[in-house]
Amino acid sequence: MRYFEDMRVGERTELGSHTFTADEIKTFARRYDPQRFHLDEVAAAQSHFGALCASGWHTTAVYMRRFVDAERREAARLRAAGETPAKDGPSPGIRELQWVRPVYAGDTISFAREVKELRETTGRPGWGLMVALNTGTNQNGELVLSFVGAKFAEKRSK
């Protein structure tokens, strides 16, 4: 994690990608979102989706994994350069969550985060608030996931 002072509005971070398989979609669905279009190809083909597709919650969970992995890589990079990474701050939440298009079995989704706002805080001394647009885009360049998230970022100067 980088310090609040090191972040810039407009900065975009590529978080990585993930290919959703039919088996993975069904496994997630059986456990967390057992709707027919996530569980069975025949039923999915007869649904408004037309084919087996991932739960939006599944897509969002994979985003979170890619985000955490990217934060860990950044912390390791900073340590390797002899720097101390900032402490990881909590998130006060997300808003405007949209599952724009279905994620079908075989789709590869690339995830990214773009800093939209950096705000000083008064209620948390030593921390600033970073607000970002978080997205997932399929292999055809089509947006499939979008949400605005916020996260507290430690300041160098407390």
Secondary structure, 3 states (H helix, E strand, C coil): CCCHHHCCCCCEEEEEEEECCHHHHHHHHHHHCCCHHHHCHHHHHCCCCCCCECCHHHHHHHHHHHHHHHHHHHHHHHHHCCCCCCCECCCCEEEEEEECCCCECCCEEEEEEEEEEEEECCCCCCEEEEEEEEEEECCCCCEEEEEEEEEEEECCCC
